[in-house]
Amino acid sequence: MFNSLNEKTIFRLVLGLSLVVFVLVLVLDSKVLPRPETMPAFGAWLPRLNALINLTCSVLLVCSYRAIRNKNVSLHRRLNLTTFFLSSLFLISYVVYHWMSDETRFPLDNPLRPVYITLLVSHIILAAVVLPLVLLTFWYGLNNRVEQHRKIARWTFPIWLYVTITGVIVYLMISPHYTH
């Protein structure tokens, strides 16, 4: 179905989906949506799950890069599909957690706060940037548009890898301050 769509339509779909995700995250941060009065027990485990997913995605992205450098397209494709699936699972888990939970703030008096804030801000900005890049890279790859896939993957890979790695680091830095 998607391979019959023209590029303009694909760009519109990618932009639309990316904007929907972005607005959803903003709405969650504004606490506009009604939330459960108490967080279910599984909710406390979601940040750990998210960090584990990010760590796994980091490893899979590096393995995928090595696979394509070794011209193993089949392995590259399987690893990227797995990474895409896990990143989608991460997004769902992230949304559920932030819907149910109060925000945890890094202590103002902690000397690592500037490092944490720098990592967090860069992580958030690049996470928003990488979603449309990932979607376009996948569309090109799945439709065997190899030249376009390569061009955009040169940008997508390092940004996606940075986002997954900084996601783990941000979790490790904030997790001692969780109240649940």
C-alpha positions in Angstrom: 0.0 0.0 0.0 2.6 2.6 1.1 4.9 1.9 -1.9 2.2 3.2 -4.2 2.0 6.5 -2.4 3.9 9.4 -3.8 6.7 11.1 -1.9 4.6 14.2 -1.1 1.9 12.1 0.5 4.6 10.2 2.5 6.1 13.4 3.8 2.7 14.6 4.8 1.9 11.4 6.7 5.3 11.5 8.4 4.9 15.1 9.4 1.4 14.5 10.6 2.3 11.5 12.7 5.3 13.3 14.1 3.2 16.3 15.0 0.6 14.1 16.7 3.3 12.5 18.8 4.8 15.9 19.7 1.4 17.4 20.7 0.6 14.2 22.8 3.9 14.6 24.7 3.2 18.3 25.3 -0.3 17.6 26.5 1.1 15.0 28.9 3.6 17.5 30.3 0.8 20.0 30.7 -1.2 17.5 32.8 -4.4 18.4 30.9 -5.5 14.8 30.6 -7.2 13.3 33.6 -4.9 11.0 35.4 -5.4 8.0 37.7 -5.5 9.0 41.4 -2.7 6.5 42.2 -0.2 5.0 39.9 -0.6 1.3 39.4 2.2 -0.9 40.7 3.5 -1.6 37.2 4.0 2.1 36.6 7.0 2.3 38.9 8.8 -0.2 36.6 8.2 1.7 33.4 11.3 4.0 33.6 13.5 0.9 34.1 11.8 -0.8 31.2 12.3 2.4 29.1 16.0 2.5 29.9 16.4 -1.2 29.1 14.6 -0.6 25.8 16.8 2.4 25.0 19.9 0.4 25.9 18.8 -2.5 23.7 18.1 -0.1 20.8 21.5 1.4 21.2 23.1 -2.1 20.8 20.8 -3.0 17.9 21.6 0.2 16.1 25.3 -0.4 16.3 24.9 -4.0 15.2 22.7 -2.8 12.3 25.4 -0.3 11.3 28.0 -3.1 11.3 25.8 -5.4 9.4 25.3 -2.9 6.6 29.0 -2.0 6.5 29.6 -5.8 6.0 26.9 -5.7 3.2 24.5 -8.0 5.2 21.3 -6.2 4.1 19.1 -9.0 5.4 20.5 -8.7 8.9 20.5 -4.9 8.7 16.8 -4.9 7.9 15.9 -7.4 10.6 17.8 -5.5 13.3 16.3 -2.2 12.2 12.8 -3.6 12.2 13.4 -4.9 15.7 14.8 -1.5 16.8 11.8 0.2 15.3 9.4 -2.1 17.1 11.2 -1.6 20.4 11.3 2.2 19.9 7.5 2.1 19.3 7.1 0.1 22.5 9.2 2.6 24.3 7.1 5.5 23.0 3.9 3.8 24.3 5.5 3.0 27.7 6.9 6.6 27.9 3.4 8.1 27.2 1.7 5.8 29.7 4.3 6.5 32.5 4.2 10.3 32.0 0.4 10.2 31.9 0.3 8.4 35.3 3.2 9.9 37.1 4.2 13.3 38.6 7.3 14.8 37.1 10.6 14.0 38.9 12.9 17.0 39.1 16.7 16.8 39.4 17.8 18.5 42.7 18.7 22.1 42.3 21.7 21.8 44.6 23.2 18.8 42.8 26.5 19.8 41.1 25.7 17.5 38.2 22.5 19.5 37.4 24.0 21.4 34.5 25.2 18.2 32.9 21.8 16.6 33.5 19.9 19.5 32.1 22.2 19.7 29.0 21.8 16.0 28.3 18.0 16.1 28.9 17.4 19.1 26.7 19.5 17.7 23.9 17.8 14.4 24.3 14.3 15.9 24.1 15.1 18.1 21.1 16.8 15.3 19.1 14.1 12.8 20.0 11.6 15.1 18.4 13.8 15.6 15.3 14.6 11.9 14.9 11.0 10.6 14.7 10.3 11.9 11.2 13.9 11.0 10.1 13.3 7.4 11.3 10.0 7.2 9.5 11.4 8.5 6.2 14.5 6.3 6.5 12.3 3.2 7.0 10.0 4.1 4.2 12.9 4.5 1.8 14.5 1.3 3.0 11.4 -0.8 2.9 10.6 0.4 -0.6 14.2 -0.3 -1.9 14.9 3.3 -2.6 18.5 2.6 -1.5 20.1 6.0 -2.6 17.5 8.1 -0.6 17.7 5.6 2.3 21.5 6.0 2.5 21.4 9.8 2.3 18.9 10.2 5.2 20.3 7.3 7.2 23.6 9.2 7.5 21.7 11.7 9.6 19.2 9.3 11.2 21.6 6.8 12.6 23.8 9.1 14.7 20.9 11.1 16.0 18.9 8.0 16.9 21.9 6.4 18.6 22.5 9.6 20.5 18.9 9.7 21.7 18.9 6.1 22.8 22.2 6.4 24.7 21.3 9.7 26.4 17.9 8.2 27.3 19.8 5.6 29.4 22.1 8.2 30.9 19.2 10.5 31.8 17.5 7.6 33.5 20.6 6.7 35.5 21.0 10.3 36.6 17.3 10.9 37.6 16.4 7.4 38.9 17.8 8.0 42.5 15.4 10.9 42.8 12.2 9.0 42.0 9.6 9.0 44.8 7.9 5.7 43.8 
